[in-house]
Amino acid sequence: MNMNKELLEILACPRCHGALEALGDNADEGLSCPACAVVYPVRDDIPVMLVEEAVPLADWQRGQRQAAR
């Protein structure tokens, strides 16, 4: 996903409303919220900005790319 820098600047974490950081080249992997320590995955070039779809950062770093159900 080639996310526009301006778009990334206006997106916010749906949980805490904090700033997000891109993971991977051009946010092609996910969007991380450092304050909440979660990653919002990008699927089919669309960021999934739902709290229930967020993956804990520790799980993401271990390779888990989907939220536990």
C-alpha positions as CSV (number, residue, x, y, z in Angstrom):
1,M,0.0,0.0,0.0
2,N,1.5,3.3,-1.0
3,M,-0.1,5.5,1.7
4,N,-0.1,9.2,1.2
5,K,1.9,10.9,3.9
6,E,-0.8,13.5,4.4
7,L,-3.4,10.7,4.9
8,L,-1.1,9.0,7.5
9,E,-0.8,12.3,9.3
10,I,-4.6,12.7,9.7
11,L,-5.4,9.1,10.7
12,A,-5.6,8.4,14.4
13,C,-5.9,5.4,16.6
14,P,-9.6,4.7,17.1
15,R,-9.0,3.7,20.7
16,C,-6.9,6.6,22.1
17,H,-7.0,9.0,19.2
18,G,-3.2,9.1,19.2
19,A,-0.8,9.3,16.2
20,L,-0.1,6.2,14.2
21,E,3.2,5.0,12.7
22,A,3.6,3.1,9.5
23,L,5.0,-0.4,9.6
24,G,6.9,-1.7,6.6
25,D,7.5,0.2,3.4
26,N,4.8,2.8,2.8
27,A,2.6,1.3,5.6
28,D,2.1,-1.9,3.6
29,E,2.1,-4.1,6.7
30,G,0.1,-2.1,9.3
31,L,-0.3,1.0,11.3
32,S,1.1,1.0,14.8
33,C,-0.2,3.0,17.8
34,P,2.7,3.4,20.2
35,A,0.4,4.5,23.0
36,C,-1.8,1.5,22.9
37,A,0.9,-0.9,21.8
38,V,-1.3,-2.3,19.0
39,V,-1.1,-2.7,15.2
40,Y,-4.0,-2.1,12.9
41,P,-3.4,-4.4,9.9
42,V,-3.6,-3.5,6.3
43,R,-5.6,-5.9,4.2
44,D,-6.0,-5.6,0.4
45,D,-4.4,-2.1,0.6
46,I,-7.1,-1.0,3.1
47,P,-6.1,-0.2,6.8
48,V,-8.5,-2.0,9.1
49,M,-9.1,0.7,11.7
50,L,-11.4,-1.3,14.1
51,V,-10.4,-1.6,17.7
52,E,-11.5,-5.3,17.7
53,E,-9.2,-6.0,14.7
54,A,-6.1,-4.5,16.4
55,V,-3.3,-6.9,17.1
56,P,-1.2,-6.4,20.2
57,L,2.3,-5.2,19.2
58,A,4.0,-8.1,21.0
59,D,1.9,-10.6,19.0
60,W,2.5,-8.8,15.7
61,Q,6.3,-9.0,16.3
62,R,5.9,-12.7,16.8
63,G,4.3,-13.0,13.4
64,Q,0.6,-13.1,14.4
65,R,-1.2,-10.8,11.9
66,Q,-4.8,-11.3,13.1
67,A,-6.5,-10.4,16.3
68,A,-7.3,-13.2,18.7
69,R,-11.0,-14.1,18.7
